[in-house]
Amino acid sequence: MRQLLFSVFITLFIVSCNTELSNNQMKNSAQNSTKSAIDYKVDSLLAIMTLEEKVGQMNQYNGFWNVTGPTPQDGDAAKKYDDLRRGRVGSMLNVRGVKEVRAVQKVAVEESRLGIPLIIGFDVIHGYKTLSPIPIAESASWDMEAIEKSAKMAALEASAAGINWTFAPMVDISRDARWGRVMEGGGEDPYLGSLIAKARVRGFQGKDLSSASTIAACAKHFAAYGFAEGGRDYNTVDIGTSTLYNTVFPPFRATVDAGVMTFMNSFNELNGIPATGDSFLQRDILKGKWGFDGFVVSDWGSIKEMIDHGYAQDLKDAARLAVIAGSDMDMESYAYVDRLVALVNEKKVDVALIDDSVKRILKAKYELGLFDDPYRYCDEAREKKITGSKEINEAALDIAKKSIVLLKNELNLLPLKKEGQKIAVIGALANDKTSPLGSWRIAAEDETAVSVLEGLQNYNKNEYTYAKGVDVTTGRTDFVYELDINTTDRSEIPQAVAVAKKADVVIMVLGEHGFQSGEARSRTQLDLPGLQQELLEAVYAENKKVILVLTNGRPLALPWAAENVPAIVEAWQLGTQSGHAIAQVLYGDYNPSGKLPMTFPRSVGQVPIYYNYKNTGRPNKQDDRIVFWSHYTDEENTPLFPFGHGLSYSTFEYSDFSINNEFNTNGKITAQINLKNTGIFKGKEVVQLYIRDKFASVTRPVRELKGFKMVELTPRETQTITFELKKEDLSFFNNEGEFIFEPGEFEIYIGGSSITTMGDTVTIE
């Protein structure tokens, strides 16, 4: 009843306000009128809100008690409950399940004065209960339709559980595999990362945000979080403006272009200013130059953490700095809800800043349809029907297969023969049903992934013998406790070797546990954790027909395996359908087509390593007697596996590269190449186009990805692949953030990875 009366009041208030509109305002287009209708509703509501209620909309609390249980009577939970009733909470996170969401929404809507609904947030990173591959794995698919569909399925399942806002996608570009959160992003390249960012926003938000099947997306972390020094999470960032504008910003800008509803700022500082308190990032760039009209939420406690950075004196000062900088909503710092009212009353914060933030938040709630029906996401029958549905599982399997990258395939070990083989399956991860879920899977239950061993056993005309060999971790494997990888138990290695000795072929499933990457999971080493390398070498010494299946959340440095093991499959952590996807690829029922979105180093000492590096003044060795050039004395400069690398059971031949330079007449350059499937399998190849701007006022990388196409060919089939380059493809940002084009010489390359050499040079005058 309270909500009904409130809606009637607001409607009457809007009608009253609308009668005073000027003639010019009434001449808006139909599209602008639709937007204005929400603006008028927001303004009308804002006019009757107290300052305390406005600040309340800027406050986000974590879930704090079993909402369907007894009301808390004391402590922190009681305070939060009381704040809900007083209209001092605008959003909650980590409240999930229809019953819980309905209960907490009911307090806000039916017990507060104005009955403003809550936005319910959750980390839907690569699925809700049914998990797709971790994002870095999906990025290896280079398949934007599949990535978009994966996000769409995640939104479908999460929205059925009462959630209407995800803290994804993470679009941070990173060149450092030591950083655990590379598992959550799109890799090292801004062009590929921008396309992935758009695809994920489209998948989460769909074409109608008010649909109960879509959820609001959140681009994070703004900005430069992926460049944390040493790859250590939460660490300082210190990069130049060229990197900021040309590498860090593009994927974020892409999400704005895709209509993303929210942004999240980052934990790191940039130029000595914590991002949460950075007006340049949030007001000048995001809300100013880019015209972003959504709202910005802080990361967990990042407003309060400005004190630890040495930027804010206390919580009150942190609240002042954050709101002035453009942070609209406070996630779990208690800074806004407890300090902003006083700051406004003391004239230290202009109330106009509060109004701007609240308008942005209320606008999002209107666009989500929450004012029309606060319980639109709270349908228990729908939750039961959709959660874990066949449609969602089939989509998860599809993207999982597309995410697998074949790194190496010698001795014709792959694809496996489907009958008559004795196969040894070795490694603790081969029989693990939790690790394949990966990190950031808060709603998923342990032991719900299909293990590799289970997937293989669907091909029951071969004989399988399993041996663990060594543990990957010991102790707790969750977000709270560190993982212990210092196991010294070698007792089961002899059994694994004995099993391998009797086998026709050995499948070794090695890598990282699902919780060894992710937030706060930085590593100083990028090898196989624990005793897995020792196990690998012991088995290989007995049987050299080894297929190494890697399940990991980041690029690994595995030079011994790359040199010795004949077949290597990068299978990442593929989610719920992991085992089925891996088995179908190993047996050739799906021909792998993935390409690496990050460079794999030979040694951790090469990190950060990335394909689009800058030349130095001494890039190449000139004389065998001279040591004074840019190199390591104990390692090659080249990567173990380059960006864009990925094999197929097919083989592809590139030929007849040509360029038609019509830039001076019609503003475009056409490059084409012939691609032939020279193998015996039907297969897909991701054809990649790179450029190099040879001379510029700000130095450019040696290679830049500017286009790619996925081409499927039958055996012996040939296609001509054509790319067009326009002015914007040859332009870049200068150090003032201006997007400029400079005539000159450009190298253009087309091939199957970033180290392709098939290309030519064009001159633009």
Salt bridges, closest charged atoms under 4 A:
ASP43 OD1 - LYS359 NZ 3.54
GLU52 OE2 - ARG86 NH2 2.92
GLU52 OE2 - ARG88 NH1 3.14
GLU53 OE1 - ARG113 NH2 2.77
ASP76 OD2 - LYS80 NZ 3.71
ASP82 OD1 - ARG85 NH1 3.86
ASP82 OD2 - ARG86 NH1 3.44
ASP83 OD2 - LYS79 NZ 2.94
ASP83 OD1 - ARG88 NE 2.69
GLU111 OE1 - ARG85 NE 3.20
ASP123 OD1 - LYS220 NZ 3.62
GLU138 OE1 - ARG200 NH2 3.26
ASP143 OD2 - LYS402 NZ 3.57
GLU148 OE1 - ARG202 NE 3.13
ASP172 OD2 - HIS221 ND1 2.82
ASP176 OD2 - ARG178 NH2 2.71
GLU184 OE1 - ARG181 NE 2.94
GLU184 OE2 - LYS220 NZ 3.12
ASP257 OD1 - ARG253 NE 3.24
ASP293 OD2 - LYS363 NZ 3.52
ASP299 OD2 - HIS221 NE2 3.55
ASP317 OD1 - ARG320 NH2 2.70
ASP328 OD2 - LYS287 NZ 2.85
GLU332 OE2 - LYS80 NZ 3.15
ASP338 OD1 - LYS79 NZ 3.62
ASP338 OD1 - ARG88 NH2 3.62
GLU346 OE2 - LYS316 NZ 2.78
GLU346 OE1 - LYS348 NZ 3.51
ASP355 OD1 - LYS54 NZ 2.92
ASP356 OD2 - ARG360 NE 3.12
GLU367 OE2 - LYS363 NZ 2.77
GLU394 OE2 - LYS390 NZ 3.86
ASP398 OD2 - LYS402 NZ 3.07
GLU445 OE2 - LYS129 NZ 3.70
ASP446 OD1 - ARG441 NH2 2.89
GLU454 OE1 - LYS433 NZ 2.95
ASP471 OD1 - LYS468 NZ 3.04
ASP478 OD2 - ARG476 NH2 2.52
GLU482 OE1 - ARG521 NH1 3.44
GLU492 OE2 - LYS468 NZ 3.27
GLU512 OE2 - ARG523 NH1 2.90
GLU512 OE2 - ARG554 NH1 2.56
GLU519 OE1 - ARG181 NH1 3.38
ASP527 OD1 - ARG523 NH2 3.23
GLU534 OE2 - ARG490 NE 2.74
ASP589 OD1 - LYS418 NZ 2.47
ASP623 OD2 - ARG625 NH2 2.84
ASP624 OD1 - LYS621 NZ 3.75
GLU636 OE1 - ARG602 NH2 3.33
GLU685 OE1 - LYS595 NZ 3.20
GLU704 OE1 - ARG700 NH2 2.99
GLU724 OE2 - LYS668 NZ 3.00
GLU745 OE1 - LYS694 NZ 3.62
GLU747 OE2 - LYS694 NZ 3.82
